[in-house]
Amino acid sequence: MKIGLFGGVFNPPHIGHLIIAQQILDFTDVEEVWFLPNFGQSFPKETIPVEHRVVMTRMLQMPRTKTSTIEIDNRLDGKTIHLIPYLPKEHAFSFIIGADQLPVFHQWEDWEMLLQHMPFLVFPRYGYPTEPLYENMKLVCHQQLMATDISSTKIRARIKQGLPIDRFVPARVDQYIKDHGLYV
């Protein structure tokens, strides 16, 4: 099976993640998308505990997607190259990134080796160039493609300002954030 790995902090997960996953399934040969919340981060930033992020990421489920805890179960440091040995051998994997990662991709640990291990699918993001594309990277494009600029950063800012987020996250995620007093 062809699996698209959609890694990230998911702090919090949101509708934009679902929009991207659906279009990866619609416009590429990927048969299933695995949301892959990270345990550690290669570019550290403040996050809520991983347990909350996993619960909320599991609330993103839609057909042909699942949440994988490979990184968490193996307490990986967030460097994608360290994920490779843990991937099941029976699948063919691609890694999904947003175009916002292209300008810094050369800073990923062992990025050249990583590109030899698996192809990368690059999803366009508003305000970010769609280059440089390295060998074994493919820009996801289609005339019906819908880009989004929904981001976890903007959602956290809305919560801090007391603004509603119910149109940007699934209802269950919104309720979970309220019930646990997250991001305030």
Buried (B, 14 or more C-beta within 10 A) or exposed (E): EEBBBBBBBBBBBBBBBBBBBBBBBEBBEBEBBBBBBBBBBBEEEEBBEBEBBBBBBBBBBEEBBBBBBBBBEEEBBBBBBBBEEEBEEEEBBBBBBBBBBBEEBEEBEBBEEBBEBBBBBBBBBEEBEBEEBBEBBEBBEEEEEEBBEBBBEBBBEBBEEEEEBEEBBBEBBBEBBEEBEBBE
